[in-house]
């Protein structure tokens, strides 16, 4: 197979200069199919003349790509695109980018514009200066020791968690935490795990990906139905006790006790996902359930809802019996979470920067929540807000007979991202929308509510 070499310069780059440019241009042309398998390339002398570069430049580029497997060279046969190439004959279509919404009410996203950039930058600089040379090596899979100490102190002070630093494991966000637990549960013989119904789909997907059957357990006004849980073969359950995701109910004290009695009776474990309990506006949040029985409860949290998901900082507080298995799994996964972010976060906790940021954002989020609720009352009085006392989102209960998925789709066409409650449930529930308010200003929230009205 041959090609028309009069256009070879256009095929590569309009301003080729040097071996790297020739090499890169040829490599791209093979990858995207403009140079198909079997195509014979011109001699190094001819191509150098056409491109206006030294012959040695082309010879070196050919040799590099032969070594990489893109080209083959045989004496007397010239240089050809290798027949072993598996790149498609046409440029592969780029995946569609996610839609850009004018009003994004997706829950779980904090006010990223409020991230304390200057304070974080100072913490990074100071923490880096304080790190020893040994600290720049591979991290402890359990986490940076100073951060584990600060987290144990902070969680005990703010969430009444009973934790020693040795029981804290730092993870790459809450997602890795639930992934580690899923694999450790499966290795320990668990085949079923219970989740709340409705609940966030991410945790269930992660657990199912590790071979666990997910069993939905209904939630009512007092939280998860422990009586229903007791009828299953599950010995593990994931709960959002302080602020149920997405309905916002608090697990009643009687249910807390019943849940722990269930765990003791079946030799089970409760995973307490404390994903946004620090954001409460009417009164202090109830302390974490973990302190009632640290031998049966795994406590999970992250910095994603307070600072930013981009940091990928999460933590587990583990029963002693689970700690070594989780750390071993973490070591096999990634050798540990990056020390530099951990060190900066430890300093932010130690100097009070995290607490100051929380105080600022609580005021910010309360004002945004109130703007959303006031506008809903004014223009959509038939829509009932639920779970408004805490968190970064509210659920609005829609009039009976409303198709919330169809409403979500109509809103998306208008540039509004407002997830349907049905997206969080495996069995039918009441129609609703799950509206995050933390990321939008009060004026933008009021505008979004008017879009909700116009689409309904």
N, C-alpha and C positions, 0 to 999 in steps of 0.2 A: 504494500500500500504506500502511495506517495501523496504529497500535498503540494500546493502551489506556494513555492517559497518566496514569491514576490510580495506576499502579504505577511510574511513571517514576523516582521517587526511589529505590525499591528496586532498579531496574535499574542505577542508577549506584552511588552510595555512600550509606550511611546518614547520613553527617555531612559532606556537601559544604560546602566553605567556600572561596570564591574561584574565580577563572577557571581556575587550574591544576587544581583538583580537578574542576571541571565538564568541562574539556577532557580530562583523563586518563580520567574515567569514560566519556565518550562514545567516546574512542579505543579503550578496552578492549572496550566493548560491540560496536563494529564488528568489531574483530579476531577476537573469539571467536564471532561469529555471532549474538549476541543481538539485534543490530540488523542485519537482513539487507539486502542491496542492494535499493534501491528504496523502502525505508521512509521515509515522510515524517515529519519531526520537527515538533513544535509550534512555533508562533511564539516568538520570543525573549521576548515579553511573557508568554505563557502558561507557558513553561517556567520563567522566572524566578519567577513566582508559585508554581508547584508546588514548586520547590526552595527557595524562601525566600531568594533571592539577588537582587542588583540586576540590572536588565535589561541594563545595559552588560556585566556579567560574562558573561552568556550570549551576547550579541552578539559579544564578543571571542573567546569560545571557538569559536563557529560560524566566524568569520572565519579563525581559526588552522587549523581542521580542513579548511575549504575549500581553503586554501592548500596543505595537505599532501596533498590528494586524497582524503580520507576522505568529505567531503561535497560536494555541489554546491548552489548557490543561484541560482535564477532568479526574476526579478521576476514576480509573479503566480502562481508555482508553489510558493513556499516553499522550504524546505531539506530535501533528501533525502540518504539514504546513497547514495553514488555507485555507479552500475551497474558501474563499472570495478573495484570491489573484488574481490579473488580469495581473501579469507579464507574458510575453510570455514564451513558453516552450523551447525556444532556445535564445541564446544571440543575442540581436538586433544588426544589422549591424551599425557600426559607419558611420555617414555621410561622404561622400567623402570630403577630405580637398580641399580647392581651389587650382587650379593649380599653380605651381611655375614657373614663366616665367624667362627666361634668360634676357630678355629685356622687362620691363614693362613700356609701354608708355601710361598707363591709365591717362586721364587728371584729374586735380584737386588735385594732390598730391604734396605737397611742398618737398623741400629737407630736409627730416627728420633728416639726419645726421648733418645738420647745426643748429638744434635746440639749442638755447643758454642754455645748461644744467647748467653751473656754475652760470650764471646770474639768471636763474630761481630758482635754489636752494637757492641762497642768498636772492632773493625776498621772497621765501617761509619762510625761517628762520626768516627774519626780520618782515615780515607781521604777522607771528604766534606770535612772541614776543610782537607785538604791539596790538594784539587783546585783548579786554576785556573779562572777564569771560562770560558776557551776550552774546558776539558775538559767543560763542561756542554753543549756543542754536539753536533752529530751525531758519532758515534764513527768512528774509523778502522775500515773494514770488516775489516781484518786483525786488529784487537783492540787493546786498550789497551796502549800500548808498555811501561809498567812491568810489566804482567802477563806480557807475552811474554818479557821479560827474566827474570822470576822463574821462569816455567815452563821456559825453556831451562836455567836453572841447576838447578832441582829435578829435572827429568827426566834430566839428565846425571848428577847425583849419586846418584839413587835407582834409575833404570832403565837407566843407561849409554847413554842416547839421545844421538846426535851431533846437536846442534841449535844453530843460531844463532837469536837472537830474530827475525830477518827471515824465518826459515823456519817460524815458529809462527803459526798462524791460530786465533783463538778463535771458538768456535761456540756456538750455543744447544743445548748437550748433544751427546752422541755421535750422536743421531738426525739432527741437522742436518748433522753432519760426513759421515755416510754418504750423505745426500741430495745434498749438494754434490758429493761424489765421483761418485755415480751420474750426475748430469747432465754433469759434466765428462768422464767416461769416454765417455758416449754421444756427446757433441759431438766427441770425439777419434776416433770411428769404431769404438769397441767396441760389439759387439752381444751378447756373451755374457760372463758373469762367473761364476766358480766360487765356491762356498761349501762349507764343511765339512758332512758328513752323519754324524750329526745336527748341528744348529746352532740358534742362536736364530732364530726365524722373523721377527723384526722387521726385521733388516738385509736379508734376502732380499725381504721385501715392499716395502721402501723402494726397493731397486734395481730390482725388477720394475716399480714404478710409474713409473720413468723410462725405460721401454722396453728394459731389458736382460733377456735370457733368463738365468735362474738355473740353473746346472748343478751339481748336488750331487756332491761327491767324498768317498768314504768315508774315515772316520777309524779307525785301529787303535790299538794300545797305544803306538805311536811318533808318533801325530799324523796329519796329512793324508797320504793316499797320493799322493805326487808322481808315481809311475809312472802312475797312472790319470789324473791331471791332464794329463800330457804327451800323452795320446791325444786330448785335446779340442782344439777351436779357440780356447779361451779364452786371452786374454792379460792377464787380471786375476783376482785371487783374494783373498778375504777370509779371514783365518785368526785364530784366538785361540791364539797360539803358547805363551804362558806358562801358560795354564790353560784348556784347551779347553772351550768352552761347548756342551753341558752335561757331557761325560764327565769332564773334569778332567785329562786326560792332558797332558803337556808335550811339545812338539814336539822330537823327538830332534835332537841336533846334526847327525847325518848328514842328516836330513830338512831341517834349516835350510839346509845347504849345497846340497842338491839343489834346494830350492825357489828359491834365489837363482840357481842355474845355469839353471834353467828360465826365470826371468824375463829373464835376459840373452840366452838363446838365442832367445826369441820376441819380444824388445823389449816385455816385459810389465811389470806392476806388482803388487806385493804390498801389500795393506792389512792392517796388523798392528793388530788391535783388542785393546788391552791393558786390558780392561775391569775387571779386579779383581786384577791381579798384585801389588799392594801388600799384599794379605791372604794371607800365607803363614806357616805355623806350624811346619814342621819344619826349614826351612833358608831362607837368603835365596833369593829368586826369581832365576832366570837373567836376565841382562841382556836388554834388548830386542833382537830380531833386526835392527831398523832400523840399528844401528851397523855391522853387517856390510856393508851397501851402502845408504847414504842416497840414492843416485840411483835405486834400484829399489823402495824401501819407503816407504809412507806410514804413519806412526805415528799412532794415534788413542787418545785417552783422555778421561776426564771426571771431574768431582768427584761424580758421582751416587752411586757405591758407597762413597765415603769420607765425604762430608758429607751431601748430600741431593739427590734428583732435582729438588726444587722450585727449586734455584738455576739450573738450566739452563745449566751451565757445562761446556763441553767444549773440546777442542783437537785440532788436526792439526799434525803436523810433516811438511812436504812437501818432496819433491825440488824443486830449483830450477826444473826444467822445468814443474812443475805449479802452482807458487805463484801466479803472476799470474792464471791461468785460474780458480783457486778463489776468489781474493779478488774478482775481477770478478763471479763468480757470486754471491758473498756480498753484494756491494754491491747488485746488482739485486734480491736476495731481500728484504733487510730493513735495508739501510744500516748494518748492524753490530750486534753484541751490546751490550746496555746497559752503560754505563761504570760505574755505581755499584756493581753487584755485582762487576765485574771489579776495580775499585780495592780493594774490601774483601778480595777473595780474594788479590790481590797482597800486601796487607799481612799477611794470615794466613800466606802462604808466607814472606815476608821476616822475620817475627818468630818463626818456628818454631812457630806455633800449629797449622799443618797437621800437622807431624811429631808434635807432642805428642798431638793427637787420634788420629792413626794408632796410636801406641803404646798408648793407652788402649783403643781398639776392638779391636786385635789380641788383647789379653788377654780382653776381653769375648767376642769371637767364638770364641776357642779354648775358653773355658769352655762356651759354648753348644753348639759342635760336639761336645765331649766328652760332654756330657749327652745329646745326641741319639744318639750312637753307643753309649754305655753302655746306654741304654734299648732300642735296637734289638737289641743282643746279648742282653739279658736276656729280652725278650718275643717277639722275632721273629728267632731265630738263623738261620733259613733265608734271610733276606734279606741280600744281600751289598752292603755300602757300597763305592762306587767314587769315586775322586777326592777323597779326604778331606784331602789335605795343604794345600789352599789354598782361597781363595775364600769365598763366603757360602752355598754350597749343597753338598749331596752327592747323588749318584745312588745309589739302592738297586736292585740287580738282584733281581727277583722270581723265584720258582720258575718253571721252564719250564711253559708252558701257561697261565700267568696272563694274563688280559685286563686290561692296565693301564688302558685307557680305561674299561672297565666299573667297575674298582676306583675310579678317580678319580671317577666319577659317584656311586658308592655313598657315598664319603667326603663328597662335596659335600652329599648329602642329610643327612649327619650334622653338617654345619657345618665340615667340614675341607677346605681348599683344598690339594690335593696333586697337581700336574700330572703327567700320564702322560708317560713318555719318548716315546711315540708322537707326542705333539704337536710334537716337535722334529725328527721324521724324515719324509722323503718316501718312503722305502722301509722295509720291515719291519726291525726290529732286535730285540734281546732285550727282554722286558718289564721295565719299571722305573718308578720314580717319581723326580721331580726335586724335592728337598726343600730349601727355603731355611730356614736356622736363625737368621739374624742378628737378625731382628725379634722373636723370642720369648724369654722368660726360660727358664732351665733347667727350672723346674717346669712351665711351660706346654708345653715341648717333650716332657717325659716324659708329660704328659697326652695330648698329640697322638699320641704313639707308641702309647699304649694304644687310642686311637680307630682307628689304622691296623690294629692287631691285631684289634679287634672287627669291623671291616668286611671283613677279608680272608677 
